Amino acid sequence: MSSQEIPDENLPAEQGTAHGAVEVADDPFADPGLPAHKPRIQDIDERAAKRSERAVAFMFTLSMLATIGFIASYVIFPVDKIVYIWPFGHVSALNFSLGLTLGVALFAIGAGAVHWARTLMSDVEVADDRHAIEAEPEVKAKVLADFAAGAEESAFGRRKLIRNTLFGALALVPLSGVVLLRDLGPLPEKKLRNTLWAKGKQLINMNTMEPLRPEDVAVGSLTFAMPEGLKEDAEDFQNQIAKAALMIIRIEPKNIKDKREREWAHEGIVAFSKICTHVGCPISLYEQQTHHVLCPCHQSTFDLSDGARVIFGPAGHALPQLRIGVNSEGNLEALGDFEEPVGPAFWERG
């Protein structure tokens, strides 16, 4: 239905004094102005202002205590300690304490600053006209004057308790970040250069967990060994075995080409690191006829009859050899540690 078909009595009444003109009662864009300022109780009662000051100081002090608790948590709680906390269940005591104390430290600073601004700083609203981007000298002077007035109204100079506790909280919170540097781990020192092997340590068969004897190693066989005293349930087992794992192979002495390898062997039994010098994969593929071992990851191939030198693949160094002998009980033993570090790309890493 068009507007021409609508009865006149249903059409809206025409407003305005002239044809087509609309009478506007109010200007929707008029400046409503600022509401009348109502003073707070802290503005008229110094006792109330003192209570607010103490509340703010309490929050800043709480932040300092929480920061100290954050640092103490690193010392008190071991990494593997698990506790039950309702309603979270079983959680790491260290992680929970660090999160709780750091959260309280940051929240207390924020809450204290907000309470300070809402109760003690001036809450008088000031309207200012927009000005050009480039400030005139008069405007710059006014800004500096306003800043000085704001600093005075904040009572930062007069409220020494707030000021001192704020400085204390802000000074202690960054210490949390310094303590977090501990998660980078200890310095490597010479740990990459040394293993658990030492003079007198027996070679333990990793399949039987018994000491290896020369008669246990047949010509052409491959056996894996680890140092005496290393337990599979030890906390650092994986870190230690990653450096100390051995391949034990028996080769006819006349087939050993490298002079040092022959001297460091016992009746043709040679011990080489099981860790590939490319990216650290465990080597386990042995070819009896050629005395070659193959890394399954990237096919680096080493000749165990010639000092375990690299004959194919991306590995950059020969496998380190462990000097071995026989003790008074007839068991194979190490005569020292590896003379060069084991593992991948050590020399490139420094």
C-alpha positions, -999 to 999 in steps of 0.1 A, spaced: 0 0 0 15 34 -10 13 65 11 -13 78 -13 -37 50 -4 -33 56 34 -63 75 49 -54 110 60 -64 103 96 -37 76 98 -9 98 85 14 115 112 5 151 120 27 176 102 49 195 125 65 229 120 52 262 111 62 261 75 57 235 49 83 208 52 99 223 83 104 202 115 104 218 149 133 207 170 127 209 207 163 201 219 198 202 204 211 166 206 247 178 202 246 205 229 274 203 255 257 189 287 286 203 308 301 186 339 281 175 368 286 193 401 316 180 420 308 161 452 336 159 477 347 126 490 349 118 527 387 118 524 386 153 511 369 166 543 380 142 570 417 138 576 411 106 596 394 90 566 424 101 545 448 85 570 428 52 568 430 52 530 468 60 533 472 30 556 452 8 533 474 17 503 505 12 524 493 -22 535 488 -33 498 523 -21 489 537 -39 519 518 -70 510 533 -68 475 568 -67 490 561 -97 513 547 -117 483 578 -109 463 600 -122 491 578 -153 492 583 -158 455 620 -158 459 619 -180 490 597 -206 471 627 -213 448 647 -223 478 620 -241 498 602 -263 473 620 -289 452 610 -292 415 595 -327 419 573 -320 451 536 -326 444 509 -315 469 472 -317 471 454 -283 471 416 -281 470 400 -275 445 430 -278 421 439 -313 430 475 -326 429 498 -298 417 535 -289 417 542 -271 450 569 -250 433 547 -239 404 517 -232 426 537 -211 451 554 -191 424 522 -183 406 504 -174 439 531 -152 453 538 -134 420 501 -129 413 496 -114 448 527 -91 444 515 -77 411 478 -74 422 487 -57 454 506 -30 436 478 -24 411 451 -24 438 471 0 459 476 24 430 439 23 422 428 28 458 453 57 461 439 74 429 402 69 439 405 81 475 434 104 479 443 120 445 422 148 433 390 137 415 380 171 401 372 168 364 388 194 342 376 202 307 401 215 282 396 226 246 414 208 218 445 224 206 469 221 177 494 193 176 523 217 179 520 232 213 525 269 219 548 282 246 518 292 266 504 256 263 537 241 273 538 263 304 503 253 312 511 216 309 540 220 333 519 239 357 491 213 355 517 186 361 530 204 391 495 209 404 487 172 399 518 162 417 508 185 446 472 172 446 484 135 446 500 142 480 530 122 469 553 145 488 532 147 519 521 110 521 556 96 530 542 63 541 526 56 507 557 69 488 582 48 507 561 16 505 555 21 468 592 25 462 598 -7 482 572 -27 462 585 -14 428 621 -21 438 614 -57 449 591 -69 421 619 -69 394 638 -93 416 612 -119 405 625 -117 370 661 -121 382 652 -153 401 635 -166 369 669 -167 352 675 -198 373 652 -217 349 679 -213 322 697 -240 341 732 -244 356 763 -235 336 775 -265 316 811 -261 330 829 -293 318 800 -317 319 800 -321 281 837 -332 283 833 -358 309 813 -391 314 809 -415 342 837 -437 329 868 -438 351 897 -461 358 885 -493 374 848 -490 364 835 -523 351 816 -526 319 780 -537 327 760 -556 300 728 -536 294 708 -567 286 718 -589 316 730 -561 340 760 -582 348 797 -574 344 811 -583 310 838 -609 307 860 -613 276 845 -648 269 811 -632 268 820 -613 237 822 -634 205 840 -624 174 816 -604 152 791 -598 179 778 -564 191 771 -558 228 759 -526 246 774 -516 279 771 -489 306 793 -479 336 792 -498 368 771 -481 394 746 -464 370 710 -474 378 681 -471 354 659 -456 382 684 -428 389 671 -393 384 699 -384 360 700 -418 342 690 -404 308 716 -376 310 744 -399 320 736 -428 296 734 -403 267 771 -397 272 784 -431 286 766 -457 264 791 -481 248 793 -504 218 814 -535 225 827 -554 194 852 -582 191 874 -581 160 903 -603 151 934 -583 161 950 -588 127 920 -570 111 923 -539 132 939 -512 110 944 -484 135 974 -488 159 958 -468 188 926 -488 185 946 -521 187 965 -508 218 933 -496 236 915 -529 229 917 -562 249 923 -593 228 904 -576 199 875 -564 221 870 -527 213 847 -502 230 834 -472 212 808 -445 221 773 -455 209 763 -419 204 765 -407 168 786 -375 163 761 -360 139 729 -353 160 733 -378 189 713 -408 177 721 -442 193 740 -464 168 728 -500 167 733 -514 132 765 -535 128 777 -553 97 801 -582 107 820 -587 74 829 -550 70 830 -540 107 809 -510 98 782 -495 120 753 -474 106 734 -447 124 697 -453 116 688 -416 117 709 -401 88 729 -431 77 763 -419 90 786 -449 87 817 -456 108 845 -482 103 851 -498 136 882 -516 124 899 -482 115 894 -460 146 856 -457 139 864 -430 113 835 -417 92 833 -433 58 798 -420 48 771 -396 59 769 -362 76 788 -370 108 818 -349 111 840 -369 136 850 -404 144 833 -422 174 854 -418 206 871 -450 218 873 -461 255 904 -478 266 896 -510 283 913 -539 302 906 -568 325 905 -565 363 916 -591 389 881 -608 388 884 -613 350 858 -587 341 862 -560 315 869 -526 330 876 -490 318 912 -477 321 900 -441 321 874 -418 306 871 -409 269 899 -387 258 876 -366 236 840 -355 243 812 -377 230 781 -366 213 772 -345 182 790 -315 168 809 -309 201 838 -290 185 815 -268 165 796 -259 197 829 -251 215 
